[in-house]
Amino acid sequence: MNYSKQREKILDVLTNNPIHPTADELLEFLKCENSNVGLTTLYRNLNQMASAGMIKKIDGLESSAHFDHNTFEHYHFICKECGKVFDIPSSVAPSVVKNTREATGFDIISHDIVFHGICSECKKRKES
């Protein structure tokens, strides 16, 4: 993939906002930084970076795809209060893929595991 200043800026904003933003949220972050990246350019670059394995495109969390700068194997937690998406290390369930494969006989190519609940910050706020 060729170098692009816009792609570099998008990746920088995505890396510095690890809340797994949607394209619309990323566009707002880019506007706040006075970037001239438009929505079409943003979508094109996000899809290219996801195809190249530079970022992870996460479908199925909500109606819009979210984007994650972490490409290592991990799970996600979505807070039902604030809507933030957090990374959970895959080491919390190290055998889940192996056990699923053995139990079903399926060839698992990739997987996304999502936990839903209330994050510690929102939990503290509710308890106060």
C-alpha positions in Angstrom: 0.0 0.0 0.0 1.4 3.4 -1.0 2.0 6.1 1.5 -0.7 8.7 1.9 -0.6 11.7 4.3 -4.4 11.3 4.7 -4.1 7.6 5.6 -1.3 8.5 8.1 -3.6 11.1 9.7 -6.5 8.6 9.9 -4.4 5.9 11.5 -3.0 8.5 13.9 -6.4 9.6 15.0 -7.6 6.0 15.2 -4.6 5.0 17.3 -5.0 8.0 19.7 -8.8 7.3 20.2 -8.9 3.7 21.3 -12.6 3.7 21.7 -13.2 1.7 18.5 -14.9 4.6 16.7 -17.2 4.4 13.8 -16.3 6.2 10.5 -18.7 9.0 11.5 -17.0 9.4 14.9 -13.6 9.3 13.2 -14.7 12.1 10.8 -15.7 14.2 13.8 -12.2 13.6 15.5 -10.5 14.5 12.2 -12.6 17.7 11.9 -11.6 18.7 15.4 -8.0 18.4 14.3 -8.7 20.6 11.2 -8.1 17.7 8.9 -9.4 18.0 5.3 -10.3 14.3 5.0 -13.8 13.9 3.6 -16.2 11.0 4.3 -15.6 9.2 1.0 -11.8 9.4 1.4 -12.2 8.2 5.0 -14.3 5.2 4.0 -11.9 4.3 1.2 -8.8 4.5 3.4 -10.5 2.6 6.3 -11.5 -0.2 4.0 -8.0 -0.4 2.3 -6.3 -0.4 5.7 -8.6 -3.1 7.0 -8.0 -5.2 3.8 -4.3 -4.8 4.3 -4.5 -5.9 7.9 -3.3 -2.5 9.3 -6.5 -2.1 11.3 -9.5 -4.2 12.2 -13.0 -3.6 10.9 -15.5 -4.8 13.4 -19.0 -5.5 12.1 -21.9 -6.5 14.2 -21.3 -4.4 17.3 -24.0 -1.9 16.2 -25.5 -0.9 12.9 -22.3 0.9 11.9 -18.9 -0.8 11.6 -16.3 0.2 14.2 -12.6 0.4 13.6 -9.8 -0.9 15.8 -6.1 0.0 15.5 -5.2 -3.2 17.5 -4.9 -6.1 15.1 -3.8 -8.7 17.7 -6.2 -11.4 18.7 -8.6 -10.0 21.4 -12.2 -9.8 22.4 -14.4 -6.7 23.0 -16.5 -5.4 25.8 -19.3 -2.9 25.1 -20.6 -0.8 27.9 -24.4 -0.5 27.7 -24.2 2.8 29.6 -21.6 4.9 27.8 -21.3 2.9 24.6 -17.5 2.6 24.8 -15.8 -0.5 23.4 -12.9 -1.9 25.3 -10.3 -4.5 24.4 -10.2 -7.7 26.4 -7.1 -10.0 26.0 -7.8 -13.3 24.4 -5.9 -14.9 27.3 -9.1 -14.7 29.4 -10.4 -17.7 27.4 -7.3 -19.2 25.7 -9.0 -22.4 24.5 -12.3 -21.1 23.2 -11.4 -21.5 19.5 -9.9 -24.9 20.0 -12.8 -26.1 22.1 -15.3 -24.8 19.6 -13.5 -26.5 16.7 -13.4 -29.8 18.6 -17.0 -29.6 19.7 -18.4 -28.7 16.3 -15.9 -29.8 13.7 -16.0 -26.4 12.1 -13.0 -24.8 10.4 -12.8 -21.5 12.2 -11.2 -18.8 10.0 -11.7 -15.9 12.4 -13.8 -15.0 15.3 -15.2 -12.0 17.2 -16.3 -12.3 20.8 -18.2 -9.5 22.4 -19.1 -9.0 26.0 -21.9 -6.6 27.0 -22.3 -5.0 30.4 -21.4 -1.9 32.4 -17.8 -0.7 32.5 -16.0 0.1 35.7 -16.2 3.8 35.2 -20.0 3.8 34.7 -20.3 1.3 37.6 -18.5 3.7 39.9 -20.7 6.6 38.7 -23.9 4.6 39.4 -22.7 3.7 42.9 -21.9 7.3 43.8 
